[in-house]
Amino acid sequence: MSDPSGWLARGREIQKKLWGARATGGGGPPGMQLAPEFFEWVAQACFGGLWARPGLALRDRSLVTVAQLAALGKTEELRGHLAGALAQGLSREELLEVLMQTAAYAGIPAAVQALNAAAPVLGAPKDAGAV
């Protein structure tokens, strides 16, 4: 894929800030193995184009993305972006607040689903019961 704008390089840089070497190290989800050129386009357009814009700090974009994924019920992507948000300095408590606030705007089931998805990333208390 041609990248005259430099967006792919910027996108890869942002992905590394979120997920370290895992972001571009050849692993990733099964879809990445199936359609690597699609994920290259995602790195270029989404991360190199949108995430690289100067209007919001990377930390803020991470927080917004977590909220949107929680509201949409995209739990697999949510887990990845929670890890990226932690890497950007967001605290476990801040992320829990965002996920709980999902209930007010996207519904209690969406918040429960998001919190359940977040437990392996953020660490659920040992005595927490299942919902």
N, CA, C and O atoms as CSV, one atom per row, in Angstrom:
chain,resi,resn,atom,element,x,y,z
A,1,MET,N,N,0.855,-1.182,0.000
A,1,MET,CA,C,0.000,0.000,0.000
A,1,MET,C,C,0.896,1.239,0.000
A,1,MET,O,O,1.798,1.366,0.829
A,2,SER,N,N,0.646,2.116,-0.905
A,2,SER,CA,C,1.403,3.361,-0.992
A,2,SER,C,C,0.996,4.293,0.154
A,2,SER,O,O,-0.171,4.346,0.541
A,3,ASP,N,N,1.964,5.014,0.680
A,3,ASP,CA,C,1.709,5.898,1.823
A,3,ASP,C,C,2.410,7.238,1.641
A,3,ASP,O,O,3.276,7.595,2.439
A,4,PRO,N,N,2.041,7.991,0.587
A,4,PRO,CA,C,2.736,9.265,0.348
A,4,PRO,C,C,2.526,10.276,1.465
A,4,PRO,O,O,3.345,11.181,1.628
A,5,SER,N,N,1.458,10.150,2.234
A,5,SER,CA,C,1.169,11.126,3.288
A,5,SER,C,C,1.920,10.830,4.584
A,5,SER,O,O,2.000,11.692,5.459
A,6,GLY,N,N,2.468,9.627,4.717
A,6,GLY,CA,C,3.131,9.255,5.965
A,6,GLY,C,C,2.167,8.786,7.036
A,6,GLY,O,O,2.569,8.564,8.178
A,7,TRP,N,N,0.900,8.633,6.684
A,7,TRP,CA,C,-0.108,8.248,7.669
A,7,TRP,C,C,0.120,6.846,8.214
A,7,TRP,O,O,-0.127,6.597,9.394
A,8,LEU,N,N,0.587,5.926,7.377
A,8,LEU,CA,C,0.820,4.564,7.859
A,8,LEU,C,C,1.901,4.564,8.931
A,8,LEU,O,O,1.743,3.918,9.967
A,9,ALA,N,N,2.978,5.268,8.698
A,9,ALA,CA,C,4.057,5.343,9.693
A,9,ALA,C,C,3.549,5.971,10.984
A,9,ALA,O,O,3.866,5.488,12.071
A,10,ARG,N,N,2.769,7.039,10.879
A,10,ARG,CA,C,2.193,7.678,12.083
A,10,ARG,C,C,1.248,6.723,12.790
A,10,ARG,O,O,1.255,6.623,14.017
A,11,GLY,N,N,0.431,6.018,12.006
A,11,GLY,CA,C,-0.510,5.065,12.586
A,11,GLY,C,C,0.196,3.958,13.338
A,11,GLY,O,O,-0.215,3.592,14.439
A,12,ARG,N,N,1.255,3.423,12.753
A,12,ARG,CA,C,2.040,2.365,13.410
A,12,ARG,C,C,2.660,2.892,14.711
A,12,ARG,O,O,2.712,2.182,15.714
A,13,GLU,N,N,3.127,4.135,14.681
A,13,GLU,CA,C,3.714,4.744,15.876
A,13,GLU,C,C,2.677,4.845,16.996
A,13,GLU,O,O,2.977,4.540,18.151
A,14,ILE,N,N,1.476,5.265,16.662
A,14,ILE,CA,C,0.408,5.373,17.663
A,14,ILE,C,C,0.028,4.000,18.178
A,14,ILE,O,O,-0.152,3.823,19.383
A,15,GLN,N,N,-0.097,3.025,17.290
A,15,GLN,CA,C,-0.420,1.668,17.720
A,15,GLN,C,C,0.639,1.131,18.678
A,15,GLN,O,O,0.300,0.452,19.647
A,16,LYS,N,N,1.898,1.420,18.429
A,16,LYS,CA,C,2.961,0.980,19.334
A,16,LYS,C,C,2.838,1.658,20.693
A,16,LYS,O,O,3.127,1.043,21.720
A,17,LYS,N,N,2.413,2.919,20.709
A,17,LYS,CA,C,2.220,3.616,21.982
A,17,LYS,C,C,1.082,2.973,22.775
A,17,LYS,O,O,1.123,2.935,24.005
A,18,LEU,N,N,0.076,2.472,22.075
A,18,LEU,CA,C,-1.062,1.845,22.738
A,18,LEU,C,C,-0.760,0.410,23.161
A,18,LEU,O,O,-1.074,0.013,24.283
A,19,TRP,N,N,-0.156,-0.363,22.273
A,19,TRP,CA,C,-0.036,-1.804,22.498
A,19,TRP,C,C,1.377,-2.348,22.401
A,19,TRP,O,O,1.562,-3.565,22.394
A,20,GLY,N,N,2.369,-1.492,22.328
A,20,GLY,CA,C,3.745,-1.951,22.250
A,20,GLY,C,C,4.042,-2.720,20.971
A,20,GLY,O,O,3.371,-2.526,19.957
A,21,ALA,N,N,5.020,-3.570,21.015
A,21,ALA,CA,C,5.441,-4.327,19.833
A,21,ALA,C,C,4.340,-5.264,19.351
A,21,ALA,O,O,4.313,-5.638,18.178
A,22,ARG,N,N,3.440,-5.643,20.241
A,22,ARG,CA,C,2.321,-6.518,19.880
A,22,ARG,C,C,1.481,-5.930,18.741
A,22,ARG,O,O,0.867,-6.669,17.972
A,23,ALA,N,N,1.456,-4.606,18.640
A,23,ALA,CA,C,0.620,-3.927,17.651
A,23,ALA,C,C,1.015,-4.242,16.225
A,23,ALA,O,O,0.150,-4.369,15.358
A,24,THR,N,N,2.280,-4.368,15.970
A,24,THR,CA,C,2.739,-4.559,14.590
A,24,THR,C,C,3.682,-5.744,14.459
A,24,THR,O,O,4.372,-5.882,13.450
A,25,GLY,N,N,3.715,-6.596,15.472
A,25,GLY,CA,C,4.662,-7.695,15.488
A,25,GLY,C,C,4.254,-8.933,14.715
A,25,GLY,O,O,4.929,-9.956,14.830
A,26,GLY,N,N,3.182,-8.896,13.932
A,26,GLY,CA,C,2.809,-10.043,13.135
A,26,GLY,C,C,1.803,-10.957,13.797
A,26,GLY,O,O,1.262,-11.840,13.132
A,27,GLY,N,N,1.530,-10.786,15.074
A,27,GLY,CA,C,0.515,-11.603,15.743
A,27,GLY,C,C,-0.853,-11.012,15.472
A,27,GLY,O,O,-1.231,-10.801,14.320
A,28,GLY,N,N,-1.571,-10.753,16.503
A,28,GLY,CA,C,-2.860,-10.103,16.361
A,28,GLY,C,C,-4.000,-11.066,16.137
A,28,GLY,O,O,-3.809,-12.282,16.151
A,29,PRO,N,N,-5.174,-10.531,15.933
A,29,PRO,CA,C,-6.365,-11.357,15.781
A,29,PRO,C,C,-6.327,-12.170,14.489
A,29,PRO,O,O,-5.585,-11.833,13.566
A,30,PRO,N,N,-7.121,-13.239,14.417
A,30,PRO,CA,C,-7.145,-14.079,13.211
A,30,PRO,C,C,-7.445,-13.287,11.939
A,30,PRO,O,O,-6.931,-13.617,10.870
A,31,GLY,N,N,-8.262,-12.259,12.044
A,31,GLY,CA,C,-8.583,-11.441,10.875
A,31,GLY,C,C,-7.360,-10.775,10.287
A,31,GLY,O,O,-7.294,-10.545,9.079
A,32,MET,N,N,-6.388,-10.464,11.135
A,32,MET,CA,C,-5.167,-9.829,10.652
A,32,MET,C,C,-4.378,-10.786,9.762
A,32,MET,O,O,-3.736,-10.369,8.798
A,33,GLN,N,N,-4.434,-12.068,10.096
A,33,GLN,CA,C,-3.770,-13.071,9.270
A,33,GLN,C,C,-4.520,-13.265,7.952
A,33,GLN,O,O,-3.912,-13.509,6.910
A,34,LEU,N,N,-5.827,-13.156,8.012
A,34,LEU,CA,C,-6.670,-13.365,6.842
A,34,LEU,C,C,-6.592,-12.206,5.854
A,34,LEU,O,O,-6.516,-12.419,4.644
A,35,ALA,N,N,-6.610,-10.981,6.372
A,35,ALA,CA,C,-6.642,-9.793,5.508
A,35,ALA,C,C,-5.671,-8.736,6.027
A,35,ALA,O,O,-6.103,-7.688,6.508
A,36,PRO,N,N,-4.365,-8.994,5.937
A,36,PRO,CA,C,-3.397,-8.036,6.487
A,36,PRO,C,C,-3.482,-6.659,5.845
A,36,PRO,O,O,-3.206,-5.655,6.502
A,37,GLU,N,N,-3.857,-6.596,4.581
A,37,GLU,CA,C,-3.941,-5.288,3.927
A,37,GLU,C,C,-5.082,-4.442,4.508
A,37,GLU,O,O,-5.003,-3.213,4.505
A,38,PHE,N,N,-6.136,-5.090,5.003
A,38,PHE,CA,C,-7.217,-4.352,5.656
A,38,PHE,C,C,-6.697,-3.699,6.938
A,38,PHE,O,O,-6.963,-2.524,7.194
A,39,PHE,N,N,-5.958,-4.463,7.735
A,39,PHE,CA,C,-5.439,-3.939,8.991
A,39,PHE,C,C,-4.361,-2.883,8.758
A,39,PHE,O,O,-4.168,-1.998,9.592
A,40,GLU,N,N,-3.672,-2.971,7.645
A,40,GLU,CA,C,-2.734,-1.913,7.267
A,40,GLU,C,C,-3.505,-0.631,6.965
A,40,GLU,O,O,-3.085,0.460,7.352
A,41,TRP,N,N,-4.629,-0.769,6.275
A,41,TRP,CA,C,-5.473,0.394,5.982
A,41,TRP,C,C,-6.014,1.000,7.289
A,41,TRP,O,O,-6.075,2.220,7.434
A,42,VAL,N,N,-6.406,0.133,8.237
A,42,VAL,CA,C,-6.884,0.629,9.536
A,42,VAL,C,C,-5.786,1.442,10.218
A,42,VAL,O,O,-6.042,2.528,10.737
A,43,ALA,N,N,-4.564,0.914,10.214
A,43,ALA,CA,C,-3.441,1.641,10.821
A,43,ALA,C,C,-3.248,2.984,10.142
A,43,ALA,O,O,-2.993,3.992,10.802
A,44,GLN,N,N,-3.369,2.995,8.832
A,44,GLN,CA,C,-3.147,4.227,8.068
A,44,GLN,C,C,-4.278,5.229,8.272
A,44,GLN,O,O,-4.033,6.376,8.646
A,45,ALA,N,N,-5.505,4.803,8.029
A,45,ALA,CA,C,-6.638,5.733,8.041
A,45,ALA,C,C,-7.089,6.091,9.456
A,45,ALA,O,O,-7.233,7.267,9.790
A,46,CYS,N,N,-7.310,5.074,10.278
A,46,CYS,CA,C,-7.847,5.316,11.614
A,46,CYS,C,C,-6.794,5.919,12.544
A,46,CYS,O,O,-7.003,6.980,13.131
A,47,PHE,N,N,-5.660,5.226,12.670
A,47,PHE,CA,C,-4.654,5.679,13.625
A,47,PHE,C,C,-3.771,6.785,13.060
A,47,PHE,O,O,-3.477,7.753,13.761
A,48,GLY,N,N,-3.344,6.659,11.810
A,48,GLY,CA,C,-2.495,7.682,11.208
A,48,GLY,C,C,-3.254,8.922,10.788
A,48,GLY,O,O,-2.700,10.021,10.769
A,49,GLY,N,N,-4.539,8.747,10.448
A,49,GLY,CA,C,-5.352,9.873,10.015
A,49,GLY,C,C,-6.113,10.520,11.154
A,49,GLY,O,O,-5.972,11.721,11.387
A,50,LEU,N,N,-6.925,9.738,11.877
A,50,LEU,CA,C,-7.772,10.297,12.936
A,50,LEU,C,C,-7.054,10.427,14.278
A,50,LEU,O,O,-7.040,11.505,14.872
A,51,TRP,N,N,-6.464,9.345,14.752
A,51,TRP,CA,C,-5.822,9.378,16.068
A,51,TRP,C,C,-4.648,10.350,16.103
A,51,TRP,O,O,-4.305,10.856,17.172
A,52,ALA,N,N,-4.034,10.617,14.975
A,52,ALA,CA,C,-2.863,11.511,14.931
A,52,ALA,C,C,-3.234,12.983,14.855
A,52,ALA,O,O,-2.356,13.843,14.914
A,53,ARG,N,N,-4.517,13.286,14.726
A,53,ARG,CA,C,-4.916,14.694,14.643
A,53,ARG,C,C,-4.552,15.425,15.936
A,53,ARG,O,O,-4.531,14.807,17.000
A,54,PRO,N,N,-4.270,16.706,15.865
A,54,PRO,CA,C,-3.794,17.441,17.039
A,54,PRO,C,C,-4.878,17.862,18.029
A,54,PRO,O,O,-4.543,18.351,19.108
A,55,GLY,N,N,-6.146,17.696,17.714
A,55,GLY,CA,C,-7.208,18.235,18.564
A,55,GLY,C,C,-7.397,17.584,19.914
A,55,GLY,O,O,-7.930,18.213,20.828
A,56,LEU,N,N,-6.977,16.341,20.067
A,56,LEU,CA,C,-7.102,15.635,21.347
A,56,LEU,C,C,-5.801,14.894,21.637
A,56,LEU,O,O,-5.130,14.410,20.726
A,57,ALA,N,N,-5.463,14.814,22.902
A,57,ALA,CA,C,-4.300,14.029,23.313
A,57,ALA,C,C,-4.620,12.551,23.135
A,57,ALA,O,O,-5.786,12.155,23.147
A,58,LEU,N,N,-3.598,11.751,22.973
A,58,LEU,CA,C,-3.765,10.310,22.806
A,58,LEU,C,C,-4.530,9.699,23.978
A,58,LEU,O,O,-5.364,8.813,23.790
A,59,ARG,N,N,-4.247,10.168,25.166
A,59,ARG,CA,C,-4.945,9.702,26.376
A,59,ARG,C,C,-6.453,9.956,26.252
A,59,ARG,O,O,-7.264,9.089,26.574
A,60,ASP,N,N,-6.812,11.141,25.786
A,60,ASP,CA,C,-8.226,11.496,25.641
A,60,ASP,C,C,-8.897,10.657,24.556
A,60,ASP,O,O,-10.029,10.205,24.725
A,61,ARG,N,N,-8.198,10.451,23.447
A,61,ARG,CA,C,-8.753,9.614,22.370
A,61,ARG,C,C,-8.974,8.191,22.875
A,61,ARG,O,O,-9.949,7.540,22.501
A,62,SER,N,N,-8.076,7.717,23.715
A,62,SER,CA,C,-8.214,6.391,24.299
A,62,SER,C,C,-9.481,6.319,25.153
A,62,SER,O,O,-10.257,5.369,25.046
A,63,LEU,N,N,-9.680,7.313,25.985
A,63,LEU,CA,C,-10.852,7.337,26.866
A,63,LEU,C,C,-12.146,7.387,26.060
A,63,LEU,O,O,-13.098,6.669,26.365
A,64,VAL,N,N,-12.182,8.222,25.047
A,64,VAL,CA,C,-13.366,8.333,24.179
A,64,VAL,C,C,-13.634,7.002,23.482
A,64,VAL,O,O,-14.785,6.574,23.386
A,65,THR,N,N,-12.597,6.355,23.002
A,65,THR,CA,C,-12.757,5.085,22.301
A,65,THR,C,C,-13.300,4.015,23.233
A,65,THR,O,O,-14.171,3.238,22.842
A,66,VAL,N,N,-12.797,3.965,24.461
A,66,VAL,CA,C,-13.312,3.010,25.442
A,66,VAL,C,C,-14.807,3.233,25.657
A,66,VAL,O,O,-15.582,2.276,25.670
A,67,ALA,N,N,-15.210,4.471,25.822
A,67,ALA,CA,C,-16.633,4.770,26.040
A,67,ALA,C,C,-17.478,4.345,24.840
A,67,ALA,O,O,-18.548,3.761,25.010
A,68,GLN,N,N,-17.008,4.632,23.645
A,68,GLN,CA,C,-17.773,4.283,22.448
A,68,GLN,C,C,-17.879,2.773,22.274
A,68,GLN,O,O,-18.955,2.261,21.963
A,69,LEU,N,N,-16.790,2.064,22.470
A,69,LEU,CA,C,-16.820,0.613,22.312
A,69,LEU,C,C,-17.722,-0.030,23.360
A,69,LEU,O,O,-18.429,-0.993,23.065
A,70,ALA,N,N,-17.699,0.501,24.583
A,70,ALA,CA,C,-18.583,-0.009,25.632
A,70,ALA,C,C,-20.047,0.202,25.246
A,70,ALA,O,O,-20.867,-0.707,25.374
A,71,ALA,N,N,-20.363,1.390,24.779
A,71,ALA,CA,C,-21.746,1.697,24.403
A,71,ALA,C,C,-22.223,0.841,23.236
A,71,ALA,O,O,-23.396,0.475,23.168
A,72,LEU,N,N,-21.317,0.524,22.321
A,72,LEU,CA,C,-21.676,-0.278,21.153
A,72,LEU,C,C,-21.639,-1.778,21.419
A,72,LEU,O,O,-22.058,-2.568,20.574
A,73,GLY,N,N,-21.143,-2.173,22.581
A,73,GLY,CA,C,-21.072,-3.592,22.911
A,73,GLY,C,C,-19.990,-4.344,22.160
A,73,GLY,O,O,-20.115,-5.548,21.935
A,74,LYS,N,N,-18.935,-3.657,21.771
A,74,LYS,CA,C,-17.825,-4.264,21.019
A,74,LYS,C,C,-16.763,-4.742,22.009
A,74,LYS,O,O,-15.708,-4.123,22.142
A,75,THR,N,N,-17.046,-5.841,22.700
A,75,THR,CA,C,-16.236,-6.249,23.842
A,75,THR,C,C,-14.821,-6.702,23.475
A,75,THR,O,O,-13.886,-6.443,24.232
A,76,GLU,N,N,-14.645,-7.362,22.351
A,76,GLU,CA,C,-13.298,-7.801,21.986
A,76,GLU,C,C,-12.383,-6.592,21.759
A,76,GLU,O,O,-11.260,-6.549,22.262
A,77,GLU,N,N,-12.876,-5.616,20.998
A,77,GLU,CA,C,-12.102,-4.397,20.767
A,77,GLU,C,C,-11.947,-3.602,22.055
A,77,GLU,O,O,-10.911,-2.979,22.287
A,78,LEU,N,N,-12.980,-3.625,22.889
A,78,LEU,CA,C,-12.932,-2.905,24.169
A,78,LEU,C,C,-11.770,-3.396,25.020
A,78,LEU,O,O,-11.035,-2.587,25.585
A,79,ARG,N,N,-11.595,-4.704,25.119
A,79,ARG,CA,C,-10.487,-5.237,25.924
A,79,ARG,C,C,-9.145,-4.710,25.415
A,79,ARG,O,O,-8.288,-4.318,26.207
A,80,GLY,N,N,-8.968,-4.701,24.121
A,80,GLY,CA,C,-7.716,-4.185,23.561
A,80,GLY,C,C,-7.517,-2.714,23.847
A,80,GLY,O,O,-6.412,-2.283,24.175
A,81,HIS,N,N,-8.584,-1.942,23.724
A,81,HIS,CA,C,-8.454,-0.504,23.956
A,81,HIS,C,C,-8.346,-0.170,25.440
A,81,HIS,O,O,-7.781,0.865,25.793
A,82,LEU,N,N,-8.872,-1.017,26.310
A,82,LEU,CA,C,-8.631,-0.810,27.748
A,82,LEU,C,C,-7.146,-0.977,28.055
A,82,LEU,O,O,-6.576,-0.198,28.818
A,83,ALA,N,N,-6.528,-1.982,27.466
A,83,ALA,CA,C,-5.084,-2.171,27.657
A,83,ALA,C,C,-4.322,-0.961,27.110
A,83,ALA,O,O,-3.368,-0.492,27.731
A,84,GLY,N,N,-4.743,-0.463,25.956
A,84,GLY,CA,C,-4.106,0.725,25.394
A,84,GLY,C,C,-4.313,1.952,26.261
A,84,GLY,O,O,-3.412,2.781,26.388
A,85,ALA,N,N,-5.483,2.078,26.853
A,85,ALA,CA,C,-5.765,3.216,27.731
A,85,ALA,C,C,-4.883,3.173,28.978
A,85,ALA,O,O,-4.385,4.204,29.429
A,86,LEU,N,N,-4.696,1.988,29.525
A,86,LEU,CA,C,-3.795,1.854,30.671
A,86,LEU,C,C,-2.379,2.277,30.283
A,86,LEU,O,O,-1.681,2.928,31.061
A,87,ALA,N,N,-1.967,1.905,29.086
A,87,ALA,CA,C,-0.633,2.275,28.599
A,87,ALA,C,C,-0.498,3.783,28.413
A,87,ALA,O,O,0.616,4.307,28.419
A,88,GLN,N,N,-1.610,4.481,28.249
A,88,GLN,CA,C,-1.589,5.937,28.096
A,88,GLN,C,C,-1.734,6.664,29.424
A,88,GLN,O,O,-1.841,7.890,29.454
A,89,GLY,N,N,-1.737,5.923,30.512
A,89,GLY,CA,C,-1.752,6.547,31.828
A,89,GLY,C,C,-3.123,6.677,32.470
A,89,GLY,O,O,-3.243,7.222,33.567
A,90,LEU,N,N,-4.154,6.185,31.804
A,90,LEU,CA,C,-5.469,6.206,32.446
A,90,LEU,C,C,-5.464,5.185,33.578
A,90,LEU,O,O,-4.871,4.114,33.453
A,91,SER,N,N,-6.114,5.513,34.661
A,91,SER,CA,C,-6.130,4.609,35.808
A,91,SER,C,C,-7.288,3.620,35.691
A,91,SER,O,O,-8.254,3.840,34.960
A,92,ARG,N,N,-7.157,2.544,36.426
A,92,ARG,CA,C,-8.231,1.548,36.510
A,92,ARG,C,C,-9.531,2.223,36.961
A,92,ARG,O,O,-10.605,1.946,36.426
A,93,GLU,N,N,-9.417,3.108,37.950
A,93,GLU,CA,C,-10.604,3.773,38.494
A,93,GLU,C,C,-11.274,4.671,37.453
A,93,GLU,O,O,-12.500,4.691,37.350
A,94,GLU,N,N,-10.475,5.413,36.683
A,94,GLU,CA,C,-11.043,6.263,35.629
A,94,GLU,C,C,-11.788,5.413,34.603
A,94,GLU,O,O,-12.889,5.761,34.177
A,95,LEU,N,N,-11.186,4.310,34.216
A,95,LEU,CA,C,-11.815,3.449,33.217
A,95,LEU,C,C,-13.090,2.805,33.756
A,95,LEU,O,O,-14.077,2.679,33.030
A,96,LEU,N,N,-13.074,2.399,35.014
A,96,LEU,CA,C,-14.293,1.845,35.616
A,96,LEU,C,C,-15.409,2.881,35.644
A,96,LEU,O,O,-16.565,2.551,35.381
A,97,GLU,N,N,-15.076,4.130,35.962
A,97,GLU,CA,C,-16.096,5.189,35.971
A,97,GLU,C,C,-16.727,5.358,34.593
A,97,GLU,O,O,-17.944,5.501,34.475
A,98,VAL,N,N,-15.897,5.342,33.553
A,98,VAL,CA,C,-16.418,5.479,32.184
A,98,VAL,C,C,-17.337,4.308,31.850
A,98,VAL,O,O,-18.411,4.497,31.279
A,99,LEU,N,N,-16.910,3.097,32.208
A,99,LEU,CA,C,-17.728,1.929,31.898
A,99,LEU,C,C,-19.045,1.944,32.669
A,99,LEU,O,O,-20.082,1.559,32.129
A,100,MET,N,N,-19.013,2.386,33.927
A,100,MET,CA,C,-20.257,2.471,34.700
A,100,MET,C,C,-21.176,3.554,34.141
A,100,MET,O,O,-22.395,3.382,34.130
A,101,GLN,N,N,-20.610,4.659,33.680
A,101,GLN,CA,C,-21.431,5.735,33.117
A,101,GLN,C,C,-22.137,5.292,31.845
A,101,GLN,O,O,-23.145,5.882,31.457
A,102,THR,N,N,-21.619,4.266,31.199
A,102,THR,CA,C,-22.268,3.711,30.008
A,102,THR,C,C,-23.728,3.375,30.292
A,102,THR,O,O,-24.576,3.490,29.407
A,103,ALA,N,N,-24.024,2.963,31.515
A,103,ALA,CA,C,-25.394,2.578,31.868
A,103,ALA,C,C,-26.383,3.716,31.647
A,103,ALA,O,O,-27.512,3.479,31.218
A,104,ALA,N,N,-25.975,4.939,31.935
A,104,ALA,CA,C,-26.882,6.081,31.817
A,104,ALA,C,C,-27.229,6.416,30.372
A,104,ALA,O,O,-28.312,6.931,30.096
A,105,TYR,N,N,-26.315,6.126,29.450
A,105,TYR,CA,C,-26.516,6.574,28.073
A,105,TYR,C,C,-26.694,5.442,27.072
A,105,TYR,O,O,-27.242,5.658,25.991
A,106,ALA,N,N,-26.238,4.229,27.416
A,106,ALA,CA,C,-26.363,3.106,26.490
A,106,ALA,C,C,-27.145,1.947,27.100
A,106,ALA,O,O,-27.454,0.973,26.414
A,107,GLY,N,N,-27.464,2.054,28.388
A,107,GLY,CA,C,-28.254,1.027,29.049
A,107,GLY,C,C,-27.436,0.173,29.994
A,107,GLY,O,O,-26.232,-0.016,29.823
A,108,ILE,N,N,-28.127,-0.332,30.988
A,108,ILE,CA,C,-27.485,-1.184,31.988
A,108,ILE,C,C,-26.887,-2.439,31.360
A,108,ILE,O,O,-25.769,-2.810,31.716
A,109,PRO,N,N,-27.588,-3.114,30.434
A,109,PRO,CA,C,-26.961,-4.303,29.832
A,109,PRO,C,C,-25.631,-3.988,29.136
A,109,PRO,O,O,-24.700,-4.791,29.203
A,110,ALA,N,N,-25.532,-2.857,28.483
A,110,ALA,CA,C,-24.269,-2.478,27.830
A,110,ALA,C,C,-23.172,-2.268,28.865
A,110,ALA,O,O,-22.030,-2.670,28.646
A,111,ALA,N,N,-23.506,-1.644,29.985
A,111,ALA,CA,C,-22.511,-1.420,31.040
A,111,ALA,C,C,-22.081,-2.732,31.671
A,111,ALA,O,O,-20.895,-2.935,31.930
A,112,VAL,N,N,-23.030,-3.626,31.922
A,112,VAL,CA,C,-22.694,-4.930,32.495
A,112,VAL,C,C,-21.783,-5.705,31.539
A,112,VAL,O,O,-20.785,-6.291,31.958
A,113,GLN,N,N,-22.133,-5.701,30.269
A,113,GLN,CA,C,-21.316,-6.391,29.261
A,113,GLN,C,C,-19.907,-5.800,29.218
A,113,GLN,O,O,-18.926,-6.540,29.149
A,114,ALA,N,N,-19.804,-4.482,29.257
A,114,ALA,CA,C,-18.498,-3.816,29.219
A,114,ALA,C,C,-17.686,-4.135,30.470
A,114,ALA,O,O,-16.487,-4.395,30.375
A,115,LEU,N,N,-18.314,-4.118,31.627
A,115,LEU,CA,C,-17.602,-4.427,32.867
A,115,LEU,C,C,-17.141,-5.884,32.889
A,115,LEU,O,O,-16.037,-6.178,33.349
A,116,ASN,N,N,-17.971,-6.786,32.399
A,116,ASN,CA,C,-17.569,-8.187,32.324
A,116,ASN,C,C,-16.374,-8.362,31.386
A,116,ASN,O,O,-15.455,-9.126,31.680
A,117,ALA,N,N,-16.391,-7.656,30.267
A,117,ALA,CA,C,-15.277,-7.729,29.319
A,117,ALA,C,C,-14.019,-7.102,29.912
A,117,ALA,O,O,-12.907,-7.543,29.620
A,118,ALA,N,N,-14.189,-6.080,30.738
A,118,ALA,CA,C,-13.052,-5.364,31.311
A,118,ALA,C,C,-12.382,-6.123,32.447
A,118,ALA,O,O,-11.206,-5.889,32.727
A,119,ALA,N,N,-13.094,-7.016,33.101
A,119,ALA,CA,C,-12.560,-7.694,34.284
A,119,ALA,C,C,-11.205,-8.347,34.057
A,119,ALA,O,O,-10.322,-8.179,34.898
A,120,PRO,N,N,-10.986,-9.084,32.965
A,120,PRO,CA,C,-9.662,-9.690,32.788
A,120,PRO,C,C,-8.545,-8.662,32.549
A,120,PRO,O,O,-7.380,-8.928,32.841
A,121,VAL,N,N,-8.902,-7.509,32.026
A,121,VAL,CA,C,-7.900,-6.473,31.731
A,121,VAL,C,C,-7.622,-5.624,32.961
A,121,VAL,O,O,-6.469,-5.330,33.277
A,122,LEU,N,N,-8.678,-5.237,33.647
A,122,LEU,CA,C,-8.538,-4.327,34.784
A,122,LEU,C,C,-8.391,-5.059,36.108
A,122,LEU,O,O,-8.000,-4.461,37.110
A,123,GLY,N,N,-8.698,-6.333,36.116
A,123,GLY,CA,C,-8.566,-7.122,37.339
A,123,GLY,C,C,-9.766,-6.961,38.229
A,123,GLY,O,O,-9.927,-5.937,38.892
A,124,ALA,N,N,-10.611,-7.970,38.249
A,124,ALA,CA,C,-11.781,-7.965,39.138
A,124,ALA,C,C,-11.344,-8.331,40.543
A,124,ALA,O,O,-10.430,-9.137,40.716
A,125,PRO,N,N,-11.980,-7.753,41.544
A,125,PRO,CA,C,-11.687,-8.155,42.923
A,125,PRO,C,C,-11.929,-9.650,43.104
A,125,PRO,O,O,-12.807,-10.216,42.452
A,126,LYS,N,N,-11.171,-10.285,43.970
A,126,LYS,CA,C,-11.245,-11.739,44.171
A,126,LYS,C,C,-12.605,-12.207,44.667
A,126,LYS,O,O,-13.012,-13.331,44.374
A,127,ASP,N,N,-13.314,-11.366,45.412
A,127,ASP,CA,C,-14.590,-11.781,45.973
A,127,ASP,C,C,-15.791,-11.343,45.144
A,127,ASP,O,O,-16.927,-11.454,45.603
A,128,ALA,N,N,-15.562,-10.852,43.942
A,128,ALA,CA,C,-16.658,-10.376,43.113
A,128,ALA,C,C,-17.448,-11.560,42.572
A,128,ALA,O,O,-16.872,-12.540,42.099
A,129,GLY,N,N,-18.759,-11.461,42.647
A,129,GLY,CA,C,-19.625,-12.503,42.115
A,129,GLY,C,C,-19.994,-12.202,40.680
A,129,GLY,O,O,-19.851,-11.067,40.226
A,130,ALA,N,N,-20.468,-13.207,39.960
A,130,ALA,CA,C,-20.875,-13.020,38.567
A,130,ALA,C,C,-22.233,-12.370,38.522
A,130,ALA,O,O,-23.058,-12.554,39.417
A,131,VAL,N,N,-22.457,-11.609,37.473
A,131,VAL,CA,C,-23.757,-10.961,37.266
A,131,VAL,C,C,-24.464,-11.671,36.146
A,131,VAL,O,O,-25.583,-11.302,35.789
